[in-house]
Amino acid sequence: MNWIQVLGPSVLMLLGGLITWVIKSRIEELRAVEEKLRETRREVYAEILEPYIKLFADASPKSQAQIQKQITSEAYRKNAFNLSLFGSDEVVRAYNDLMSHGYQAESSGDQNPGKMLQLWGKLLLEIRKNLGNKGTKLSEMDMMRGMLKDIPEDLA
């Protein structure tokens, strides 16, 4: 019984240190994986946004045709696939809503620029939140204000 009193505290301290080390190494491993995923997401998001950024920079008919070709390219589709694998649920939903609206507008000929701007702003906002600004107070239209000269009054 005497040896338990002598060795007990030392064994408990050793055991506690071992458990602490295991937990700490696991937490560091998870942080490294999260950081790698965040970097992958940044890259995928940038590639997905690229043609739309070009559209805001140059909305000429020639540029629009090139952008449309880029969006329908195999490389862009691959990036969209990567988005569905690596993007957050909210970003994937916002992207899908944007693309669905574009497909419907294209097939019906019923263009609704206001709705498209709202969906684009939603995608940008969800990307912003996913990359670390979870508590942002910005709205979809706040995300658009710096890109547009004239925001329709019904959207402002």
C-alpha positions in Angstrom: 0.0 0.0 0.0 2.9 2.3 0.7 4.3 2.1 -2.8 0.9 3.3 -4.3 1.2 6.4 -2.2 4.7 7.0 -3.3 4.3 6.1 -7.0 0.7 7.1 -7.5 1.2 10.9 -8.0 4.1 10.3 -10.3 2.1 7.8 -12.4 -0.9 10.1 -12.5 1.3 13.0 -13.6 2.9 10.9 -16.3 -0.4 9.7 -17.5 -1.9 13.2 -17.5 1.1 14.5 -19.5 0.7 11.7 -22.0 -3.0 12.4 -22.4 -2.4 16.1 -22.8 0.3 15.5 -25.4 -2.0 13.2 -27.4 -4.9 15.7 -27.3 -2.6 18.6 -28.2 -1.0 16.7 -31.2 -4.5 15.8 -32.4 -5.7 19.4 -32.2 -2.6 20.6 -34.2 -3.2 17.9 -36.8 -6.8 19.1 -37.2 -5.7 22.7 -37.5 -3.3 21.8 -40.2 -6.0 19.9 -42.1 -8.4 22.8 -41.7 -5.8 25.3 -43.0 -5.1 23.1 -46.0 -8.8 22.8 -46.7 -9.2 26.6 -46.4 -6.4 27.1 -48.9 -7.9 24.6 -51.3 -11.2 26.4 -50.9 -9.7 29.8 -51.7 -8.1 28.4 -54.9 -11.4 26.8 -56.0 -13.4 29.9 -55.2 -11.0 32.1 -57.1 -11.2 29.9 -60.1 -15.0 29.7 -60.0 -15.3 33.5 -59.7 -12.8 34.4 -62.4 -15.1 34.5 -65.4 -17.7 36.6 -63.5 -15.0 39.1 -62.4 -14.0 39.4 -66.1 -17.6 40.1 -66.9 -17.7 43.0 -64.4 -14.4 44.3 -65.9 -15.6 44.2 -69.5 -19.2 43.6 -70.4 -18.7 43.9 -74.2 -20.5 41.4 -76.4 -17.1 39.9 -77.5 -16.0 39.6 -73.9 -19.4 38.0 -72.9 -19.0 35.4 -75.6 -15.5 34.5 -74.4 -16.7 34.3 -70.8 -19.6 32.1 -71.8 -17.1 29.8 -73.6 -15.0 29.8 -70.4 -17.9 28.9 -68.2 -18.9 26.0 -70.4 -15.3 24.7 -70.7 -14.1 21.4 -69.3 -11.7 23.2 -67.0 -14.4 25.3 -65.5 -16.7 22.3 -65.1 -13.8 20.6 -63.3 -13.6 23.6 -60.9 -17.3 23.4 -60.4 -16.9 19.7 -59.5 -14.1 20.7 -57.0 -16.4 23.3 -55.6 -19.0 20.6 -54.8 -16.3 18.6 -53.1 -14.5 21.3 -51.1 -16.9 24.2 -50.8 -19.0 24.7 -47.7 -22.7 23.6 -48.0 -23.8 27.3 -48.1 -21.4 28.2 -50.9 -22.4 25.1 -52.9 -26.1 26.0 -52.5 -25.5 29.6 -53.5 -23.5 28.6 -56.6 -26.1 26.1 -57.6 -28.8 28.7 -57.2 -26.8 31.1 -59.4 -26.2 28.5 -62.1 -29.8 27.3 -62.1 -31.1 30.8 -62.5 -28.7 31.3 -65.4 -29.7 28.1 -67.1 -33.4 28.9 -66.7 -32.9 32.4 -68.0 -31.0 31.1 -70.9 -33.6 28.5 -71.9 -36.6 30.8 -71.3 -35.1 34.0 -72.6 -36.5 35.7 -69.5 -33.5 37.7 -68.2 -33.8 39.0 -64.7 -30.6 41.0 -64.0 -31.8 41.9 -60.5 -32.2 38.3 -59.5 -28.9 37.4 -61.0 -27.2 40.2 -59.1 -28.9 39.1 -55.9 -27.7 35.5 -56.4 -24.2 36.7 -57.3 -24.1 38.8 -54.1 -25.3 35.8 -52.1 -22.5 33.6 -53.6 -19.9 36.2 -52.7 -21.3 36.6 -49.2 -21.3 32.9 -48.5 -17.7 32.7 -49.8 -16.8 35.5 -47.5 -18.4 33.8 -44.5 -16.7 30.5 -45.3 -13.3 32.0 -45.5 -13.4 33.3 -42.0 -15.8 36.2 -41.7 -18.7 34.3 -40.2 -20.0 37.2 -38.2 -20.2 39.6 -41.1 -23.0 42.2 -41.1 -22.8 42.7 -44.9 -25.8 41.9 -47.1 -25.8 40.5 -50.7 -26.1 44.0 -52.1 -23.3 45.3 -49.9 -21.1 42.7 -51.7 -22.2 44.2 -55.0 -21.9 47.9 -54.4 -18.2 48.2 -55.2 -18.7 46.4 -58.5 -21.6 48.3 -60.0 -22.1 51.9 -61.0 -25.9 51.8 -60.9 -27.6 49.4 -58.6 -31.3 49.2 -59.4 -33.3 51.0 -56.7 -35.5 47.9 -56.0 -32.3 46.1 -55.0 -30.4 48.8 -53.1 
